[in-house]
Amino acid sequence: MPAPPSPAFTMPTAPFPHDPQPQAPSKPGNDECCHSGCTFCVLEMYQEDLAAYEEALRAWQQRQQAAAPGIKKPRKRA
């Protein structure tokens, strides 16, 4: 079962149900890596999946903010 998103990534319900929030990959257990330098190491694959998830989550958050009515984007300071 995937871990719930961390509070930094939690957003309100998506305004568009056809654009669901990306789900974090499941972290491998401590006993899933044999530490023998496999070509497809579960820990390396998890890190790649996690990076892809974080990128997808940022893109999803931007889409949600752009679509949410009445929510102002923070202004940048000069």
N, C-alpha and C positions, 0 to 999 in steps of 0.2 A: 504494500500500500504506500503510495507516495506521501511524503511529508507535506503538511500544509504549507502554503506560501509564507514566507517570513513577513512580519509586519511592514517592512519597507516596501514590499511589492503588492500589498493588499489594496485593492481598489473596490469601490462600490460596484454593484451589479452592472453588467454591461448594458448600455442602452440598446444594443442590437443583439438579439439572441443568436443570430447567425454568425456572430464573431466572438466565439467563446474565448475566455482567457486561457493562454497556454498553460500547460501543466508541467511542473518540475519533474525532471527524470528521477527515478528511484535510485537512491544511493546504494552501491553494492555493499554487502555485508563484509565484516572483517575477514571472514573465511573464504570469500569468493576469489581472492587474488592468490595465485600460487607463488608469486615473487620470483618467477624464473625467466622473466623477460619475454613473455609471449608476444607474438606479433600483434594480436588483438587483445591487449590487456584490458580487463574490465574496468580498471581504475582510469586508464587513459581514455577509454570510450566514454566513461561517465563524465570526465572533465570536458570532453568535446561536446557531449549532449548538454551539459550544464551551460556552457558558453552559448550554444545555439538557443537554448531556452531563455537565457537572460537577454539575448538580442531580440528574440521574438516577443518577449514580455515588454521590452522598451517600446517596440513598434506598436504593439497592441495598446499600451498605455497612451501613446501619442494619438492613435486613432480614436480611442475613447474620449480623450480630452477634446479633440477636434469636433467630435460628434455630440458631446454633452452640451445641451443648451444652458445658458446662464452661468457657466463656469468660466471665469476669466483666467487667462494664462498669466503667470507671474511676469512682471515687467523686469527687464534687465536694467541694472544701474549703469549710468554712464561713467 
